[in-house]
Amino acid sequence: MLVLRDFLTELPLIAILRGLKPENAEATGHVLVEAGFRVIEVPLNSPDPFRSIETLAKTMPKDVLVGAGTVLEPELVNGVLDAGGRLIVMPHADTDVIRRAKDLRLVCTPGVATPTEAFAALKAGADAIKIFPAEAIPPAVVKAWRAVLPKDVIVLPVGGIKPDTMRPYVEAGANGFGLGSALFTPSMSVEDIGYNAREFASAWQTLRA
């Protein structure tokens, strides 16, 4: 059985590769893995996302969890699985998508913006909750959520996170983060992506210390 926490133990940061092109998938994945990343997400509004997911699933080490973001309909979950993906991430908390993912034994992290959505997602089987967009949900709100959420729930703020903005969320109870444009954009070189990945990994290790 897949356990999300197993992939987040050393570095609880999820790489969100929105806009990734299939021909760049393998090189991008390898530079992220070299920096310590073990969870990679390709949003489905990227160019030919299923081919990128398939490439990553075939070329990354077995201890790397590859999957899709922006999964808006249950039917898309099947496509992710067919491409070799094992992770389903959404911007919303559609319980039909969550249940389809769990029926197929995939890891599922839905986006939530209120405690009501968070509890409904967990009841449907979510493996973690993605607090989205984090820009609109400051650390003080995360701390208040933490007071009522089950203590073992993985809480991952996503949206606008940078290396120097992680600490307040961690102090509020966040377990890790999803990283978007501060880590990767399609126009970045592999070298730039690697640099950003190392900066995030270093910032996390400093927090952990």
KOLNU-319994 format. One record per residue: x, y, z of N, C-alpha, C in turn; residue number from 1. Coordinates in nm, 4 decimals, decimal comma. Example, Ala and Ser with C-alpha at 12.3 -4.5 7.8 and 13.67 -1.06 7.14 Angstrom:
BEGIN
n.xx|n.yy|n.zz|ca.xx|ca.yy|ca.zz|c.xx|c.yy|c.zz|nr
1,3190|-0,5690|0,7800|1,2300|-0,4500|0,7800|1,3200|-0,3300|0,7800|1
1,2850|-0,2250|0,7080|1,3670|-0,1060|0,7140|1,2900|0,0030|0,7870|2
END
This chain:
BEGIN
n.xx|n.yy|n.zz|ca.xx|ca.yy|ca.zz|c.xx|c.yy|c.zz|nr
0,0833|-0,1201|0,0000|0,0000|0,0000|0,0000|0,0871|0,1256|0,0000|1
0,0513|0,2208|-0,0845|0,1257|0,3459|-0,0900|0,0954|0,4313|0,0323|2
0,1995|0,4846|0,0939|0,1841|0,5729|0,2101|0,2567|0,7032|0,1788|3
0,1830|0,8116|0,1675|0,2414|0,9398|0,1297|0,3547|0,9797|0,2230|4
0,3375|0,9579|0,3515|0,4382|0,9997|0,4487|0,5749|0,9382|0,4197|5
0,5765|0,8183|0,3643|0,7036|0,7519|0,3332|0,7857|0,8324|0,2325|6
0,7182|0,9040|0,1430|0,7881|0,9807|0,0392|0,8249|1,1215|0,0866|7
0,7728|1,1611|0,2018|0,7961|1,2954|0,2541|0,8887|1,2976|0,3746|8
0,9427|1,1827|0,4113|1,0202|1,1732|0,5350|1,1445|1,2614|0,5324|9
1,2232|1,2503|0,4267|1,3493|1,3247|0,4206|1,3290|1,4687|0,3753|10
1,2426|1,4892|0,2778|1,2188|1,6231|0,2247|1,0710|1,6354|0,1887|11
0,9899|1,6944|0,2760|0,8448|1,6993|0,2534|0,8019|1,8134|0,1616|12
0,8627|1,8181|0,0436|0,8334|1,9211|-0,0543|0,7901|1,8543|-0,1846|13
0,6786|1,9005|-0,2390|0,6239|1,8446|-0,3625|0,6543|1,9398|-0,4769|14
0,7185|1,8889|-0,5805|0,7500|1,9696|-0,6986|0,6297|1,9730|-0,7920|15
0,5791|2,0926|-0,8189|0,4647|2,1103|-0,9080|0,5166|2,1653|-1,0398|16
0,5120|2,0840|-1,1447|0,5746|2,1182|-1,2723|0,4703|2,1621|-1,3747|17
0,4026|2,2711|-1,3445|0,2985|2,3209|-1,4350|0,3620|2,3758|-1,5624|18
0,3166|2,3227|-1,6769|0,3699|2,3668|-1,8040|0,4848|2,2823|-1,8559|19
0,5210|2,1775|-1,7810|0,6299|2,0890|-1,8244|0,5984|2,0264|-1,9599|20
0,6981|2,0243|-2,0487|0,6841|1,9572|-2,1781|0,7453|1,8174|-2,1690|21
0,6855|1,7200|-2,2363|0,7342|1,5822|-2,2254|0,8825|1,5663|-2,2565|22
0,9323|1,6420|-2,3524|1,0728|1,6270|-2,3905|1,1690|1,6761|-2,2825|23
1,1172|1,7527|-2,1867|1,2010|1,8023|-2,0771|1,1790|1,7266|-1,9466|24
1,0895|1,6297|-1,9490|1,0475|1,5648|-1,8242|1,1615|1,4905|-1,7554|25
1,2346|1,4083|-1,8304|1,3366|1,3257|-1,7664|1,4469|1,4109|-1,7039|26
1,4985|1,5076|-1,7766|1,6062|1,5918|-1,7238|1,5596|1,6718|-1,6027|27
1,4371|1,7237|-1,6107|1,3826|1,8002|-1,4975|1,3651|1,7105|-1,3762|28
1,3111|1,5923|-1,3966|1,2925|1,4993|-1,2858|1,4234|1,4633|-1,2188|29
1,5259|1,4358|-1,2982|1,6539|1,3940|-1,2408|1,7169|1,5045|-1,1560|30
1,7084|1,6296|-1,2009|1,7701|1,7374|-1,1241|1,6951|1,7601|-0,9925|31
1,5651|1,7357|-0,9927|1,4878|1,7452|-0,8683|1,5237|1,6321|-0,7727|32
1,5349|1,5130|-0,8261|1,5707|1,3977|-0,7422|1,7106|1,4153|-0,6828|33
1,8029|1,4684|-0,7612|1,9379|1,4934|-0,7111|1,9371|1,5903|-0,5933|34
1,8405|1,6821|-0,5919|1,8294|1,7790|-0,4826|1,7559|1,7226|-0,3615|35
1,6991|1,6022|-0,3753|1,6326|1,5385|-0,2633|1,4829|1,5237|-0,2743|36
1,4239|1,5741|-0,3822|1,2782|1,5648|-0,3979|1,2370|1,4207|-0,4265|37
1,1245|1,3806|-0,3666|1,0731|1,2456|-0,3864|0,9261|1,2434|-0,4273|38
0,8672|1,3609|-0,4491|0,7287|1,3690|-0,4970|0,7233|1,4714|-0,6100|39
0,6750|1,4282|-0,7257|0,6707|1,5134|-0,8444|0,5303|1,5090|-0,9037|40
0,4759|1,6275|-0,9279|0,3380|1,6411|-0,9783|0,3384|1,7175|-1,1103|41
0,2723|1,6625|-1,2106|0,2545|1,7307|-1,3384|0,1074|1,7705|-1,3516|42
0,0723|1,8973|-1,3404|-0,0672|1,9383|-1,3558|-0,1207|1,9020|-1,4941|43
-0,2456|1,8626|-1,4984|-0,3039|1,8151|-1,6235|-0,3343|1,9263|-1,7227|44
-0,3150|2,0535|-1,6831|-0,3276|2,1618|-1,7810|-0,1918|2,1980|-1,8397|45
-0,0971|2,1060|-1,8309|0,0333|2,1185|-1,8969|0,0232|2,0573|-2,0372|46
0,1201|2,0853|-2,1250|0,1189|2,0256|-2,2587|0,1408|1,8737|-2,2526|47
0,0487|1,7970|-2,3069|0,0609|1,6512|-2,3129|0,1029|1,5921|-2,1781|48
0,0263|1,6189|-2,0728|0,0690|1,5816|-1,9380|0,0844|1,4320|-1,9154|49
0,0002|1,3525|-1,9782|0,0089|1,2087|-1,9537|0,1403|1,1508|-2,0068|50
0,1914|1,2092|-2,1149|0,3194|1,1614|-2,1672|0,4333|1,2010|-2,0730|51
0,4246|1,3217|-2,0159|0,5260|1,3618|-1,9171|0,5221|1,2719|-1,7946|52
0,4012|1,2408|-1,7479|0,3872|1,1525|-1,6316|0,4441|1,0151|-1,6632|53
0,4148|0,9651|-1,7825|0,4659|0,8332|-1,8215|0,6189|0,8328|-1,8261|54
0,6768|0,9385|-1,8810|0,8225|0,9483|-1,8868|0,8829|0,9513|-1,7472|55
0,8277|1,0332|-1,6606|0,8789|1,0424|-1,5239|0,8627|0,9105|-1,4498|56
0,7469|0,8466|-1,4656|0,7216|0,7202|-1,3961|0,8217|0,6124|-1,4392|57
0,8636|0,6177|-1,5649|0,9556|0,5164|-1,6163|1,1016|0,5466|-1,5852|58
1,1359|0,6743|-1,5699|1,2768|0,7112|-1,5588|1,3216|0,7522|-1,4197|59
1,2295|0,7824|-1,3299|1,2689|0,8198|-1,1954|1,2898|0,6943|-1,1089|60
1,3697|0,7051|-1,0021|1,3874|0,5912|-0,9113|1,2541|0,5460|-0,8517|61
1,2496|0,4219|-0,8080|1,1252|0,3644|-0,7566|1,0771|0,4317|-0,6282|62
1,1683|0,5007|-0,5578|1,1267|0,5678|-0,4347|1,0777|0,7099|-0,4596|63
1,0468|0,7418|-0,5864|0,9908|0,8715|-0,6218|0,8440|0,8536|-0,6594|64
0,7590|0,9342|-0,5973|0,6149|0,9290|-0,6230|0,5813|1,0301|-0,7319|65
0,5328|0,9811|-0,8443|0,4997|1,0656|-0,9594|0,3491|1,0629|-0,9808|66
0,2926|1,1778|-1,0152|0,1494|1,1798|-1,0418|0,1059|1,3090|-1,1060|67
-0,0220|1,3407|-1,0909|-0,0828|1,4532|-1,1615|-0,1451|1,5520|-1,0644|68
-0,1428|1,6785|-1,1062|-0,2181|1,7818|-1,0368|-0,3307|1,8319|-1,1261|69
-0,4142|1,9172|-1,0700|-0,5293|1,9728|-1,1418|-0,6142|1,8612|-1,2019|70
-0,6394|1,7591|-1,1226|-0,7247|1,6466|-1,1645|-0,8684|1,6848|-1,1270|71
-0,9459|1,7253|-1,2255|-1,0761|1,7859|-1,1971|-1,1939|1,6901|-1,2059|72
-1,1760|1,5749|-1,2724|-1,2864|1,4810|-1,2911|-1,2418|1,3391|-1,2557|73
-1,3329|1,2555|-1,2046|-1,2961|1,1183|-1,1686|-1,2361|1,0399|-1,2847|74
-1,2863|1,0635|-1,4069|-1,2380|0,9880|-1,5225|-1,0894|1,0119|-1,5487|75
-1,0421|1,1306|-1,5125|-0,9012|1,1623|-1,5350|-0,8092|1,0804|-1,4457|76
-0,8612|1,0361|-1,3323|-0,7806|0,9544|-1,2405|-0,7345|0,8272|-1,3109|77
-0,8238|0,7675|-1,3884|-0,7886|0,6454|-1,4611|-0,6765|0,6707|-1,5615|78
-0,6805|0,7871|-1,6268|-0,5765|0,8212|-1,7220|-0,4408|0,8375|-1,6555|79
-0,4410|0,8947|-1,5364|-0,3159|0,9096|-1,4615|-0,2580|0,7727|-1,4261|80
-0,3436|0,6850|-1,3799|-0,2991|0,5496|-1,3462|-0,2445|0,4776|-1,4696|81
-0,3132|0,4905|-1,5822|-0,2691|0,4257|-1,7062|-0,1311|0,4767|-1,7494|82
-0,1000|0,6023|-1,7165|0,0294|0,6603|-1,7517|0,1394|0,6228|-1,6525|83
0,1027|0,5540|-1,5466|0,2007|0,5137|-1,4466|0,2047|0,6014|-1,3241|84
0,1153|0,7016|-1,3187|0,1109|0,7906|-1,2031|0,0482|0,7238|-1,0822|85
0,0945|0,7642|-0,9654|0,0433|0,7068|-0,8405|-0,0056|0,8137|-0,7435|86
-0,0105|0,9380|-0,7890|-0,0490|1,0508|-0,7043|-0,1531|1,1348|-0,7761|87
-0,2601|1,1702|-0,7032|-0,3661|1,2558|-0,7561|-0,3759|1,3799|-0,6676|88
-0,3569|1,4953|-0,7292|-0,3658|1,6227|-0,6571|-0,4692|1,7092|-0,7273|89
-0,5489|1,7808|-0,6470|-0,6528|1,8663|-0,7050|-0,6505|2,0028|-0,6381|90
-0,7047|2,1055|-0,7053|-0,7170|2,2359|-0,6413|-0,8412|2,2469|-0,5537|91
-0,9283|2,1448|-0,5633|-1,0563|2,1480|-0,4929|-1,0729|2,0169|-0,4149|92
-1,1861|2,0037|-0,3490|-1,2087|1,8862|-0,2639|-1,3269|1,8052|-0,3151|93
-1,3237|1,7699|-0,4420|-1,4301|1,6904|-0,5027|-1,4215|1,5475|-0,4477|94
-1,5209|1,5080|-0,3702|-1,5150|1,3766|-0,3054|-1,5248|1,2617|-0,4058|95
-1,5847|1,2862|-0,5230|-1,5900|1,1814|-0,6252|-1,4497|1,1510|-0,6780|96
-1,3682|1,2544|-0,6965|-1,2307|1,2350|-0,7418|-1,1501|1,1630|-0,6339|97
-1,1691|1,2048|-0,5107|-1,0967|1,1407|-0,3996|-1,1308|0,9917|-0,3931|98
-1,2580|0,9602|-0,3986|-1,2994|0,8194|-0,3876|-1,2490|0,7370|-0,5052|99
-1,2489|0,7948|-0,6259|-1,1974|0,7209|-0,7417|-1,0484|0,6918|-0,7206|100
-0,9751|0,7903|-0,6746|-0,8318|0,7700|-0,6504|-0,8084|0,6607|-0,5472|101
-0,8851|0,6619|-0,4416|-0,8645|0,5624|-0,3353|-0,9136|0,4245|-0,3797|102
-1,0187|0,4200|-0,4616|-1,0632|0,2911|-0,5159|-0,9529|0,2265|-0,5996|103
-0,8707|0,3102|-0,6645|-0,7613|0,2614|-0,7480|-0,6294|0,2530|-0,6702|104
-0,6374|0,2745|-0,5395|-0,5218|0,2630|-0,4484|-0,4116|0,3628|-0,4803|105
-0,4518|0,4826|-0,5169|-0,3575|0,5907|-0,5424|-0,3561|0,6861|-0,4233|106
-0,2483|0,7619|-0,4110|-0,2395|0,8660|-0,3091|-0,3173|0,9874|-0,3580|107
-0,3946|1,0490|-0,2696|-0,4773|1,1629|-0,3100|-0,4639|1,2782|-0,2120|108
-0,4316|1,3966|-0,2679|-0,4170|1,5177|-0,1873|-0,5051|1,6274|-0,2466|109
-0,6258|1,6444|-0,1957|-0,7159|1,7472|-0,2479|-0,6863|1,8842|-0,1879|110
-0,7256|1,9871|-0,2633|-0,7115|2,1226|-0,2141|-0,8319|2,1638|-0,1307|111
-0,8052|2,2317|-0,0197|-0,9122|2,2782|0,0674|-0,8835|2,4219|0,1110|112
-0,9899|2,4975|0,1350|-0,9749|2,6361|0,1778|-1,0521|2,6662|0,3052|113
-1,1248|2,5651|0,3568|-1,1997|2,5823|0,4812|-1,1926|2,4527|0,5615|114
-1,2151|2,4589|0,6929|-1,2206|2,3365|0,7724|-1,3315|2,2420|0,7257|115
-1,4432|2,2971|0,6794|-1,5522|2,2117|0,6299|-1,5035|2,1251|0,5146|116
-1,4336|2,1864|0,4185|-1,3787|2,1109|0,3061|-1,2740|2,0104|0,3526|117
-1,1932|2,0510|0,4489|-1,0875|1,9619|0,4973|-1,1461|1,8358|0,5592|118
-1,2440|1,8496|0,6451|-1,3032|1,7327|0,7105|-1,3781|1,6443|0,6107|119
-1,4447|1,7060|0,5130|-1,5139|1,6264|0,4105|-1,4139|1,5475|0,3270|120
-1,3013|1,6092|0,2931|-1,1986|1,5413|0,2148|-1,1393|1,4247|0,2922|121
-1,1116|1,4455|0,4185|-1,0558|1,3385|0,5013|-1,1548|1,2230|0,5152|122
-1,2816|1,2558|0,5308|-1,3844|1,1520|0,5427|-1,3932|1,0688|0,4154|123
-1,3663|1,1324|0,3003|-1,3712|1,0615|0,1712|-1,2468|0,9785|0,1467|124
-1,1436|0,9947|0,2315|-1,0243|0,9114|0,2197|-0,8969|0,9828|0,1831|125
-0,8961|1,1158|0,1826|-0,7768|1,1910|0,1440|-0,6569|1,1523|0,2298|126
-0,5398|1,1453|0,1650|-0,4166|1,1097|0,2359|-0,3518|1,2299|0,3024|127
-0,3842|1,3474|0,2569|-0,3319|1,4727|0,3116|-0,4238|1,5831|0,2650|128
-0,4093|1,7011|0,3226|-0,4853|1,8153|0,2738|-0,3897|1,9220|0,2233|129
-0,4233|1,9724|0,1064|-0,3468|2,0785|0,0410|-0,4182|2,2101|0,0708|130
-0,3568|2,2944|0,1510|-0,4171|2,4232|0,1835|-0,3905|2,5176|0,0669|131
-0,4982|2,5540|-0,0023|-0,4825|2,6264|-0,1287|-0,5929|2,7297|-0,1475|132
-0,5564|2,8515|-0,1894|-0,4204|2,9018|-0,2103|-0,3624|2,9549|-0,0793|133
-0,2390|2,9200|-0,0528|-0,1778|2,9573|0,0744|-0,1671|3,1088|0,0912|134
-0,1588|3,1819|-0,0209|-0,1510|3,3282|-0,0093|-0,2715|3,3846|0,0644|135
-0,3860|3,3168|0,0529|-0,5092|3,3649|0,1160|-0,5339|3,3000|0,2525|136
-0,4461|3,2080|0,2918|-0,4658|3,1351|0,4172|-0,3363|3,1457|0,4981|137
-0,3221|3,2502|0,5774|-0,1955|3,2761|0,6460|-0,1677|3,1769|0,7588|138
-0,0458|3,1781|0,8107|-0,0092|3,0840|0,9180|-0,1027|3,0863|1,0387|139
-0,1547|3,2024|1,0741|-0,2451|3,2089|1,1895|-0,3695|3,1237|1,1671|140
-0,4174|3,1190|1,0428|-0,5337|3,0358|1,0108|-0,4950|2,8879|1,0151|141
-0,3787|2,8548|0,9628|-0,3309|2,7166|0,9676|-0,3201|2,6696|1,1125|142
-0,2722|2,7551|1,1987|-0,2615|2,7199|1,3412|-0,3986|2,6903|1,4010|143
-0,4976|2,7703|1,3631|-0,6335|2,7474|1,4127|-0,6887|2,6152|1,3597|144
-0,6615|2,5833|1,2341|-0,7038|2,4546|1,1790|-0,6386|2,3396|1,2541|145
-0,5110|2,3563|1,2831|-0,4368|2,2500|1,3507|-0,4964|2,2153|1,4875|146
-0,5617|2,3122|1,5485|-0,6221|2,2886|1,6796|-0,7396|2,1924|1,6723|147
-0,7986|2,1759|1,5541|-0,9185|2,0920|1,5412|-0,8988|1,9717|1,4498|148
-0,8002|1,9765|1,3601|-0,7751|1,8626|1,2707|-0,7107|1,7473|1,3473|149
-0,7329|1,6225|1,3038|-0,6614|1,5101|1,3652|-0,5108|1,5338|1,3598|150
-0,4417|1,4989|1,4673|-0,3004|1,5326|1,4798|-0,2119|1,4655|1,3758|151
-0,2564|1,3506|1,3226|-0,1720|1,2790|1,2271|-0,1965|1,3198|1,0820|152
-0,2851|1,4160|1,0580|-0,3144|1,4604|0,9218|-0,1970|1,5411|0,8667|153
-0,1569|1,5091|0,7441|-0,0513|1,5832|0,6765|-0,1116|1,7100|0,6163|154
-0,0555|1,8251|0,6526|-0,1050|1,9547|0,6076|0,0021|2,0203|0,5205|155
-0,0346|2,0529|0,3956|0,0618|2,1021|0,2976|0,0131|2,2330|0,2343|156
0,0605|2,3486|0,2798|0,0257|2,4728|0,2118|0,0850|2,4770|0,0712|157
0,0065|2,5305|-0,0221|0,0482|2,5395|-0,1625|0,0030|2,6739|-0,2178|158
0,0941|2,7422|-0,2863|0,0597|2,8692|-0,3488|0,1450|2,9828|-0,2968|159
0,2418|3,0256|-0,3775|0,3252|3,1390|-0,3396|0,4334|3,1093|-0,2380|160
0,4603|2,9821|-0,2115|0,5613|2,9459|-0,1117|0,7012|2,9678|-0,1680|161
0,7858|3,0300|-0,0874|0,9264|3,0523|-0,1213|1,0139|3,0014|-0,0067|162
1,1434|2,9841|-0,0302|1,2291|2,9334|0,0778|1,2194|3,0152|0,2065|163
1,2024|3,1462|0,1942|1,2018|3,2304|0,3138|1,0625|3,2532|0,3718|164
0,9609|3,1861|0,3168|0,8260|3,2006|0,3737|0,7756|3,0718|0,4383|165
0,8595|2,9692|0,4437|0,8147|2,8416|0,4975|0,8068|2,8402|0,6504|166
0,9007|2,9064|0,7164|0,9101|2,8946|0,8619|0,7796|2,9259|0,9359|167
0,7104|3,0380|0,9083|0,5877|3,0668|0,9831|0,4818|2,9577|0,9685|168
0,4747|2,8967|0,8511|0,3779|2,7886|0,8319|0,4180|2,6637|0,9102|169
0,5460|2,6330|0,9105|0,5928|2,5176|0,9873|0,5655|2,5387|1,1363|170
0,5920|2,6580|1,1839|0,5652|2,6888|1,3251|0,4159|2,6817|1,3566|171
0,3317|2,7034|1,2553|0,1860|2,6945|1,2731|0,1347|2,5520|1,2632|172
0,2215|2,4593|1,2163|0,1798|2,3195|1,2099|0,1815|2,2551|1,0743|173
0,2320|2,3246|0,9722|0,2424|2,2634|0,8398|0,3479|2,1532|0,8414|174
0,3226|2,0482|0,7641|0,4147|1,9341|0,7574|0,5061|1,9382|0,6360|175
0,4770|2,0243|0,5409|0,5538|2,0334|0,4180|0,4833|2,1291|0,3248|176
0,5248|2,1298|0,1977|0,4718|2,2287|0,1043|0,4662|2,1737|-0,0379|177
0,3747|2,2295|-0,1166|0,3776|2,2128|-0,2606|0,4392|2,3378|-0,3203|178
0,5314|2,3197|-0,4152|0,6087|2,4320|-0,4680|0,5827|2,4476|-0,6171|179
0,5438|2,5678|-0,6556|0,5122|2,5941|-0,7943|0,6163|2,6791|-0,8634|180
0,5788|2,8012|-0,9001|0,6624|2,8831|-0,9883|0,7930|2,9290|-0,9248|181
0,8036|2,9283|-0,7948|0,9314|2,9627|-0,7321|1,0336|2,8505|-0,7496|182
0,9854|2,7320|-0,7836|1,0732|2,6174|-0,8096|1,0902|2,5937|-0,9593|183
0,9792|2,5975|-1,0322|0,9812|2,5596|-1,1738|0,8865|2,6449|-1,2559|184
0,9349|2,6918|-1,3694|0,8500|2,7420|-1,4775|0,9047|2,6831|-1,6075|185
0,8224|2,6711|-1,7102|0,8686|2,6086|-1,8350|0,9868|2,6796|-1,8994|186
1,0029|2,8086|-1,8717|1,1111|2,8848|-1,9346|1,2454|2,8687|-1,8640|187
1,2462|2,8073|-1,7463|1,3712|2,7910|-1,6715|1,4608|2,6846|-1,7343|188
1,5904|2,7059|-1,7236|1,6864|2,6035|-1,7643|1,6914|2,4946|-1,6581|189
1,7442|2,3789|-1,6955|1,7609|2,2709|-1,5986|1,8508|2,3164|-1,4843|190
1,9515|2,3971|-1,5163|2,0426|2,4472|-1,4135|1,9690|2,5361|-1,3132|191
1,8808|2,6215|-1,3641|1,8036|2,7086|-1,2751|1,7085|2,6282|-1,1870|192
1,6459|2,5279|-1,2452|1,5556|2,4418|-1,1677|1,6342|2,3711|-1,0567|193
1,7508|2,3204|-1,0919|1,8347|2,2544|-0,9925|1,8760|2,3490|-0,8815|194
1,9116|2,4710|-0,9176|1,9490|2,5710|-0,8171|1,8323|2,5987|-0,7228|195
1,7140|2,6210|-0,7800|1,5960|2,6477|-0,6969|1,5651|2,5293|-0,6055|196
1,5763|2,4093|-0,6593|1,5482|2,2892|-0,5802|1,6430|2,2784|-0,4618|197
1,7699|2,3053|-0,4852|1,8678|2,2995|-0,3755|1,8415|2,4082|-0,2718|198
1,7990|2,5261|-0,3173|1,7669|2,6346|-0,2241|1,6506|2,5953|-0,1334|199
1,5472|2,5359|-0,1901|1,4340|2,4912|-0,1089|1,4764|2,3795|-0,0129|200
1,5543|2,2840|-0,0636|1,5984|2,1734|0,0222|1,6839|2,2242|0,1371|201
1,7717|2,3187|0,1080|1,8565|2,3756|0,2124|1,7743|2,4514|0,3163|202
1,6751|2,5267|0,2687|1,5887|2,6016|0,3609|1,5133|2,5057|0,4524|203
1,4670|2,3927|0,3957|1,3962|2,2950|0,4789|1,4899|2,2338|0,5826|204
1,6097|2,1971|0,5423|1,7041|2,1370|0,6369|1,7383|2,2347|0,7491|205
1,7462|2,3631|0,7176|1,7702|2,4647|0,8204|1,6540|2,4692|0,9197|206
1,5317|2,4618|0,8662|1,4142|2,4595|0,9541|1,4148|2,3375|1,0433|207
1,4478|2,2226|0,9850|1,4490|2,0974|1,0602|1,5534|2,1028|1,1725|208
1,6683|2,1631|1,1434|1,7748|2,1732|1,2440|1,7349|2,2628|1,3589|209
END
